[in-house]
């Protein structure tokens, strides 16, 4: 189960990073290094992971 969750988080990170970089490139940030876009994308992927993960429900049942 953990492997599937890691794959999903990495996929969300890649897709959101690509979308954020496209938005910034259209806004005119062409000289910005590409790794700068992956930092907010990692935050977004982590928030999506927390929204759909099972640990809040598991923690509540303890």
DSSP file (Angstrom, degrees, kcal/mol; ACC not computed):
  #  RESIDUE AA STRUCTURE BP1 BP2  ACC     N-H-->O    O-->H-N    N-H-->O    O-->H-N    TCO  KAPPA ALPHA  PHI   PSI    X-CA   Y-CA   Z-CA
    1    1 A X     >        0   0    0      0, 0.0     4,-2.1     0, 0.0     5,-0.2   0.000 360.0 360.0 360.0 -38.0    0.0    0.0    0.0
    2    2 A X  H  >  +     0   0    0      1,-0.2     4,-2.4     2,-0.2     5,-0.2   0.879 360.0  55.0 -65.7 -36.8    2.8    2.4    0.8
    3    3 A X  H  > S+     0   0    0      1,-0.2     4,-2.2     2,-0.2    -1,-0.2   0.909 108.2  48.6 -63.5 -41.6    4.4    1.8   -2.6
    4    4 A X  H  > S+     0   0    0      2,-0.2     4,-2.4     1,-0.2    -1,-0.2   0.909 111.1  50.3 -64.8 -41.8    1.2    2.8   -4.3
    5    5 A X  H  X S+     0   0    0     -4,-2.1     4,-2.5     2,-0.2    -2,-0.2   0.894 110.2  50.1 -63.9 -39.4    0.9    5.9   -2.2
    6    6 A X  H  X S+     0   0    0     -4,-2.4     4,-2.5     2,-0.2    -1,-0.2   0.909 110.7  49.5 -65.7 -41.5    4.5    6.9   -3.0
    7    7 A X  H  X S+     0   0    0     -4,-2.2     4,-2.2     2,-0.2    -2,-0.2   0.912 111.9  48.6 -63.3 -42.1    3.8    6.4   -6.7
    8    8 A X  H  X S+     0   0    0     -4,-2.4     4,-2.6     2,-0.2    -2,-0.2   0.921 111.6  49.1 -64.5 -43.8    0.7    8.5   -6.6
    9    9 A X  H  X S+     0   0    0     -4,-2.5     4,-2.5     1,-0.2    -2,-0.2   0.909 111.7  49.2 -63.2 -41.8    2.4   11.3   -4.7
   10   10 A X  H  X S+     0   0    0     -4,-2.5     4,-2.4     2,-0.2    -1,-0.2   0.888 111.4  49.9 -65.0 -38.0    5.3   11.3   -7.2
   11   11 A X  H  X S+     0   0    0     -4,-2.2     4,-2.6     2,-0.2     5,-0.2   0.922 112.1  46.8 -65.8 -43.7    2.8   11.5  -10.1
   12   12 A X  H  X S+     0   0    0     -4,-2.6     4,-2.7     1,-0.2     5,-0.3   0.899 111.9  52.1 -63.8 -39.5    0.9   14.4   -8.4
   13   13 A X  H  X S+     0   0    0     -4,-2.5     4,-2.1    -5,-0.2    -2,-0.2   0.919 111.9  45.6 -62.1 -44.1    4.3   16.1   -7.8
   14   14 A X  H  X S+     0   0    0     -4,-2.4     4,-2.2     2,-0.2    -2,-0.2   0.935 115.6  45.2 -65.6 -46.8    5.3   15.7  -11.4
   15   15 A X  H  X S+     0   0    0     -4,-2.6     4,-2.3     1,-0.2    -2,-0.2   0.922 115.9  45.2 -65.8 -44.7    2.0   16.9  -12.9
   16   16 A X  H  X S+     0   0    0     -4,-2.7     4,-2.6    -5,-0.2    -1,-0.2   0.874 112.6  51.8 -69.5 -35.3    1.6   19.9  -10.5
   17   17 A X  H  X S+     0   0    0     -4,-2.1     4,-2.2    -5,-0.3    -1,-0.2   0.898 110.6  48.3 -64.9 -39.8    5.2   20.9  -11.1
   18   18 A X  H  X S+     0   0    0     -4,-2.2     4,-2.0     2,-0.2    -2,-0.2   0.910 113.0  47.9 -65.8 -41.5    4.7   20.8  -14.8
   19   19 A X  H  X S+     0   0    0     -4,-2.3     4,-2.1     2,-0.2    -2,-0.2   0.910 112.0  49.1 -66.0 -42.3    1.5   22.8  -14.5
   20   20 A X  H  X S+     0   0    0     -4,-2.6     4,-2.3     1,-0.2    -1,-0.2   0.905 111.0  50.1 -64.3 -40.6    3.2   25.4  -12.2
   21   21 A X  H  X S+     0   0    0     -4,-2.2     4,-2.4     1,-0.2    -1,-0.2   0.881 109.2  51.7 -66.8 -36.5    6.1   25.8  -14.6
   22   22 A X  H  X S+     0   0    0     -4,-2.0     4,-2.2     2,-0.2    -1,-0.2   0.914 110.2  49.2 -64.0 -41.7    3.8   26.3  -17.6
   23   23 A X  H  X S+     0   0    0     -4,-2.1     4,-1.5     1,-0.2    -2,-0.2   0.927 113.2  46.1 -63.1 -44.8    1.9   29.0  -15.7
   24   24 A X  H  <>S+     0   0    0     -4,-2.3     5,-2.5     1,-0.2     4,-0.5   0.873 111.0  52.3 -67.7 -36.5    5.1   30.8  -14.8
   25   25 A X  H ><5S+     0   0    0     -4,-2.4     3,-0.9     1,-0.2    -1,-0.2   0.894 109.8  49.0 -66.0 -38.4    6.6   30.5  -18.3
   26   26 A X  H 3<5S+     0   0    0     -4,-2.2    -1,-0.2     1,-0.2    -2,-0.2   0.805 106.9  57.0 -68.6 -28.2    3.4   32.0  -19.7
   27   27 A X  T 3<5S-     0   0    0     -4,-1.5    -1,-0.2    -5,-0.2    -2,-0.2   0.571 126.9 -99.2 -79.5  -8.5    3.7   34.8  -17.2
   28   28 A X  T < 5S+     0   0    0     -3,-0.9     2,-1.6    -4,-0.5     3,-0.3   0.545  81.1 132.3 107.1   7.9    7.1   35.7  -18.5
   29   29 A X      < +     0   0    0     -5,-2.5     3,-0.5     1,-0.2    -1,-0.1  -0.492  21.3 141.7 -89.0  67.1    9.5   34.0  -16.0
   30   30 A X        +     0   0    0     -2,-1.6    -1,-0.2     1,-0.2    -5,-0.1   0.734  65.1  52.5 -83.1 -23.2   11.6   32.4  -18.7
   31   31 A X  S    S+     0   0    0     -3,-0.3     2,-0.3     2,-0.1    -1,-0.2   0.407  81.8 111.9 -93.8   2.4   15.0   32.8  -17.0
   32   32 A X  S    S-     0   0    0     -3,-0.5     5,-0.1     1,-0.1    -3,-0.0  -0.578  77.8-107.7 -77.6 134.7   14.0   31.2  -13.7
   33   33 A X    >   -     0   0    0     -2,-0.3     3,-1.3     1,-0.1     4,-0.4  -0.325  24.4-125.4 -60.9 144.2   15.6   27.8  -13.0
   34   34 A X  T >> S+     0   0    0      1,-0.3     3,-1.2     2,-0.2     4,-0.5   0.786 103.6  66.8 -65.6 -29.0   13.3   24.9  -13.4
   35   35 A X  H >> S+     0   0    0      1,-0.3     4,-0.7     2,-0.2     3,-0.7   0.738  86.8  70.9 -67.5 -19.5   13.9   23.4   -9.9
   36   36 A X  H <> S+     0   0    0     -3,-1.3     4,-0.7     1,-0.2     3,-0.5   0.827  95.2  53.8 -64.0 -30.7   12.2   26.5   -8.4
   37   37 A X  H <> S+     0   0    0     -3,-1.2     4,-1.0    -4,-0.4    -1,-0.2   0.720  99.6  61.4 -77.1 -20.3    8.8   25.3   -9.7
   38   38 A X  H <X S+     0   0    0     -3,-0.7     4,-1.8    -4,-0.5    -1,-0.2   0.701  91.2  67.1 -82.4 -17.8    9.1   21.9   -8.1
   39   39 A X  H  X S+     0   0    0     -4,-0.7     4,-1.6    -3,-0.5    -1,-0.2   0.964 106.3  38.2 -68.4 -51.8    9.3   23.2   -4.5
   40   40 A X  H  X S+     0   0    0     -4,-0.7     4,-2.3     1,-0.2    -1,-0.2   0.829 114.2  58.1 -67.0 -27.1    5.7   24.5   -4.4
   41   41 A X  H  X S+     0   0    0     -4,-1.0     4,-2.5     2,-0.2    -1,-0.2   0.872 103.2  52.0 -67.8 -35.2    4.6   21.5   -6.4
   42   42 A X  H  X S+     0   0    0     -4,-1.8     4,-2.3     2,-0.2    -1,-0.2   0.898 109.4  49.9 -65.8 -39.7    6.0   19.2   -3.7
   43   43 A X  H  X S+     0   0    0     -4,-1.6     4,-2.1     2,-0.2    -2,-0.2   0.918 111.6  48.5 -62.8 -43.7    4.0   21.2   -1.1
   44   44 A X  H  X S+     0   0    0     -4,-2.3     4,-2.3     1,-0.2    -2,-0.2   0.905 111.0  50.0 -64.3 -41.8    0.9   20.8   -3.3
   45   45 A X  H  X S+     0   0    0     -4,-2.5     4,-2.3     1,-0.2    -1,-0.2   0.896 110.2  50.7 -64.1 -39.4    1.5   17.0   -3.7
   46   46 A X  H  X S+     0   0    0     -4,-2.3     4,-2.4     2,-0.2    -1,-0.2   0.891 109.4  50.5 -65.8 -38.7    1.9   16.6    0.1
   47   47 A X  H  X S+     0   0    0     -4,-2.1     4,-2.0     2,-0.2    -2,-0.2   0.905 111.0  48.6 -66.1 -40.3   -1.3   18.5    0.7
   48   48 A X  H  X S+     0   0    0     -4,-2.3     4,-1.6     2,-0.2    -2,-0.2   0.902 110.5  52.3 -63.1 -40.0   -3.2   16.3   -1.7
   49   49 A X  H  X S+     0   0    0     -4,-2.3     4,-1.0     1,-0.2    -2,-0.2   0.927 110.5  46.9 -61.8 -44.5   -1.6   13.2   -0.1
   50   50 A X  H  < S+     0   0    0     -4,-2.4     3,-0.2     1,-0.2     6,-0.2   0.853 108.9  56.1 -66.0 -33.4   -2.8   14.4    3.4
   51   51 A X  H  < S+     0   0    0     -4,-2.0    -1,-0.2     1,-0.2    -2,-0.2   0.851 120.1  28.4 -67.4 -33.2   -6.3   15.1    2.0
   52   52 A X  H  < S+     0   0    0     -4,-1.6    -1,-0.2    -3,-0.2    -2,-0.2   0.344  95.8 107.6-113.0   6.3   -6.8   11.6    0.7
   53   53 A X     <  -     0   0    0     -4,-1.0     4,-0.3    -3,-0.2     3,-0.2  -0.322  67.5-129.4 -81.6 169.7   -4.6    9.4    3.0
   54   54 A X  S  > S+     0   0    0      1,-0.2     4,-2.4     2,-0.1     3,-0.3   0.529  83.5  92.3 -96.0  -7.1   -6.0    7.1    5.6
   55   55 A X  H  > S+     0   0    0      1,-0.2     4,-2.7     2,-0.2     5,-0.2   0.828  81.5  55.1 -66.3 -30.9   -4.0    8.2    8.6
   56   56 A X  H  > S+     0   0    0     -3,-0.2     4,-1.7    -6,-0.2    -1,-0.2   0.927 113.4  42.8 -65.6 -38.2   -6.5   10.8    9.9
   57   57 A X  H  > S+     0   0    0     -3,-0.3     4,-1.2    -4,-0.3    -2,-0.2   0.894 115.5  49.4 -70.3 -38.6   -9.2    8.2   10.0
   58   58 A X  H  < S+     0   0    0     -4,-2.4     4,-0.5     1,-0.2     3,-0.3   0.906 110.6  50.0 -65.4 -41.4   -6.8    5.6   11.5
   59   59 A X  H >< S+     0   0    0     -4,-2.7     3,-0.8     1,-0.2    -1,-0.2   0.857 108.0  54.0 -66.7 -34.4   -5.7    8.1   14.2
   60   60 A X  H 3< S+     0   0    0     -4,-1.7    -1,-0.2     1,-0.2    -2,-0.2   0.774 103.7  56.1 -70.7 -25.5   -9.3    8.9   15.1
   61   61 A X  T 3<        0   0    0     -4,-1.2    -1,-0.2    -3,-0.3    -2,-0.2   0.560 360.0 360.0 -82.7  -8.1  -10.1    5.2   15.6
   62   62 A X    <         0   0    0     -3,-0.8    -1,-0.2    -4,-0.5    -2,-0.1   0.488 360.0 360.0 -75.3 360.0   -7.3    4.7   18.2
